[in-house]
Amino acid sequence: MEDPRPTLIVNATVEITAQALESIVENAKQIAGCDERGRYHVDTADKVGEMITRFLFEKDFEAYVQNMENYPR
């Protein structure tokens, strides 16, 4: 994801619904298409990371984490 701000790659465990994962996998396969043997060559784990990263940038995660009211107590 291109962003003018400096960023870091963080490996984290996140909880998503099975439906969200199924959607990412299906859409990634449609975009990648299959080869002559019917195989898909797409790293769906990378796509999950890309989708979460994009969501965090678009929804301004930086502002969200700066707000103390968003922290569980």
BAMARLUM-512631 format. One record per residue (C-alpha): residue number from 1; x, y, z. Coordinates in pm, 1 decimal, decimal comma, padded with zeros to 6 digits. Layout:
N
+-----+----------+----------+----------+
| seq |       c1 |       c2 |       c3 |
+-----+----------+----------+----------+
| NUM |        X |        Y |        Z |
...
+-----+----------+----------+----------+
***
This chain:
73
+-----+----------+----------+----------+
| seq |       c1 |       c2 |       c3 |
+-----+----------+----------+----------+
|   1 |  00000,0 |  00000,0 |  00000,0 |
|   2 |  00146,8 |  00331,2 | -00099,0 |
|   3 |  00131,4 |  00596,2 |  00168,3 |
|   4 |  00357,5 |  00897,9 |  00214,7 |
|   5 |  00387,8 |  00831,7 |  00588,8 |
|   6 |  00652,6 |  00591,7 |  00716,4 |
|   7 |  00499,8 |  00252,0 |  00789,0 |
|   8 |  00599,8 | -00072,4 |  00956,7 |
|   9 |  00499,9 | -00429,4 |  00884,7 |
|  10 |  00348,8 | -00588,1 |  01195,5 |
|  11 |  00263,1 | -00956,3 |  01214,0 |
|  12 | -00043,1 | -00995,2 |  01433,0 |
|  13 | -00315,0 | -01245,4 |  01503,3 |
|  14 | -00652,8 | -01101,9 |  01407,3 |
|  15 | -00999,6 | -01246,7 |  01437,6 |
|  16 | -01225,1 | -01227,8 |  01131,6 |
|  17 | -01537,9 | -01415,6 |  01034,9 |
|  18 | -01524,9 | -01723,9 |  00818,7 |
|  19 | -01742,3 | -01539,7 |  00565,6 |
|  20 | -01487,7 | -01257,3 |  00537,9 |
|  21 | -01208,4 | -01507,3 |  00472,6 |
|  22 | -01419,0 | -01696,7 |  00217,5 |
|  23 | -01492,4 | -01370,4 |  00035,3 |
|  24 | -01125,6 | -01273,3 |  00020,4 |
|  25 | -01028,0 | -01617,2 | -00112,5 |
|  26 | -01304,4 | -01626,9 | -00374,6 |
|  27 | -01239,7 | -01271,4 | -00495,9 |
|  28 | -00862,8 | -01325,2 | -00507,2 |
|  29 | -00913,1 | -01639,2 | -00714,5 |
|  30 | -01143,5 | -01455,5 | -00955,6 |
|  31 | -00892,0 | -01174,5 | -00999,0 |
|  32 | -00593,2 | -01408,6 | -01043,1 |
|  33 | -00769,8 | -01653,2 | -01272,8 |
|  34 | -00651,7 | -02009,0 | -01316,8 |
|  35 | -00388,9 | -02166,4 | -01536,6 |
|  36 | -00443,2 | -02430,0 | -01805,1 |
|  37 | -00456,3 | -02701,1 | -01536,6 |
|  38 | -00724,6 | -02519,4 | -01338,2 |
|  39 | -00486,5 | -02412,5 | -01061,2 |
|  40 | -00491,7 | -02072,4 | -00899,4 |
|  41 | -00160,5 | -01901,3 | -00827,4 |
|  42 | -00244,4 | -01645,2 | -00562,3 |
|  43 | -00126,1 | -01616,8 | -00203,4 |
|  44 | -00452,5 | -01573,3 | -00017,4 |
|  45 | -00274,3 | -01505,6 |  00312,8 |
|  46 | -00104,6 | -01206,2 |  00147,8 |
|  47 | -00444,3 | -01093,1 |  00017,6 |
|  48 | -00587,9 | -01105,8 |  00371,2 |
|  49 | -00303,8 | -00882,8 |  00489,0 |
|  50 | -00350,4 | -00645,1 |  00194,7 |
|  51 | -00723,3 | -00615,7 |  00258,6 |
|  52 | -00679,3 | -00548,2 |  00630,7 |
|  53 | -00403,7 | -00293,0 |  00561,8 |
|  54 | -00617,6 | -00114,4 |  00304,4 |
|  55 | -00912,8 | -00107,3 |  00543,2 |
|  56 | -00698,6 |  00034,8 |  00823,9 |
|  57 | -00567,1 |  00316,1 |  00601,5 |
|  58 | -00908,3 |  00399,7 |  00455,4 |
|  59 | -01079,7 |  00401,6 |  00797,2 |
|  60 | -00798,4 |  00607,7 |  00958,1 |
|  61 | -00672,8 |  00355,2 |  01210,7 |
|  62 | -00411,9 |  00607,7 |  01322,4 |
|  63 | -00680,6 |  00846,0 |  01451,2 |
|  64 | -00873,3 |  00554,7 |  01602,4 |
|  65 | -00580,2 |  00438,8 |  01816,8 |
|  66 | -00504,7 |  00793,2 |  01930,4 |
|  67 | -00849,2 |  00814,8 |  02090,9 |
|  68 | -00830,7 |  00676,6 |  02447,0 |
|  69 | -01204,6 |  00596,9 |  02441,2 |
|  70 | -01136,6 |  00317,7 |  02191,5 |
|  71 | -00925,3 |  00114,7 |  02435,8 |
|  72 | -01092,6 | -00169,1 |  02627,1 |
|  73 | -01080,5 | -00140,3 |  03005,2 |
+-----+----------+----------+----------+
***
